[in-house]
């Protein structure tokens, strides 16, 4: 099992979950890129872009890396 790959995958999943949960919280000031995207693209489109690139894709990437790492260890 490749521990480094597992750590990268775990970090990506945690990062994606953090940004997803921080977006819902009251302290949105910590997500400066979300505010910039909302200002540039509008509230709805900016939020959608932020969710896609900072939550959904990192979670999917992390899960993919974890699955590949675990499948290699089962060979």
C-alpha positions in Angstrom: 0.0 0.0 0.0 1.3 3.4 -1.0 1.0 5.6 2.1 1.9 8.8 0.3 -1.0 8.3 -2.2 -3.4 7.6 0.7 -2.3 10.8 2.4 -2.8 12.8 -0.7 -6.2 11.3 -1.3 -7.2 11.9 2.4 -6.0 15.5 2.2 -8.0 16.1 -0.9 -11.2 14.7 0.6 -10.7 16.6 3.9 -10.0 19.8 1.9 -13.2 19.4 -0.2 -15.3 18.6 2.9 -13.9 21.6 4.7 -14.7 24.0 2.0 -18.1 22.5 1.6 -18.9 22.9 5.3 -17.2 26.2 5.7 -19.3 27.6 2.9 -22.4 26.8 4.9 -21.1 28.3 8.1 -21.6 31.8 9.3 -17.9 32.8 8.9 -17.7 33.0 5.2 -14.9 35.6 5.4 -12.4 32.7 5.5 -13.3 31.8 1.9 -11.9 34.8 0.1 -12.0 33.1 -3.3 -15.8 32.5 -2.9 -16.4 36.2 -2.4 -14.2 37.1 -5.4 -16.0 34.6 -7.6 -19.4 35.8 -6.5 -18.4 39.4 -7.2 -17.1 38.5 -10.7 -19.7 36.0 -11.8 -22.7 36.7 -9.7 -24.0 34.9 -6.6 -25.4 31.8 -8.2 -22.7 31.2 -10.9 -19.9 32.1 -8.5 -21.1 29.8 -5.9 -21.5 27.0 -8.4 -18.0 27.4 -9.7 -16.6 27.5 -6.2 -18.5 24.3 -5.1 -17.4 22.5 -8.3 -13.7 23.4 -8.2 -13.1 23.6 -4.4 -15.4 20.9 -3.1 -16.7 18.3 -5.6 -13.6 17.9 -7.7 -11.2 17.6 -4.7 -13.5 15.0 -3.0 -13.8 13.0 -6.3 -10.0 13.2 -6.9 -9.2 12.2 -3.3 -11.6 9.2 -3.5 -10.1 8.2 -6.8 -6.6 8.3 -5.5 -7.6 6.3 -2.4 -9.3 3.7 -4.5 -6.4 3.3 -6.8 -3.9 3.1 -3.9 -6.0 0.5 -2.2 -6.6 -1.5 -5.4 -2.8 -1.6 -6.0 -2.2 -3.0 -2.6 -4.7 -5.9 -3.2 -2.8 -7.2 -6.2 
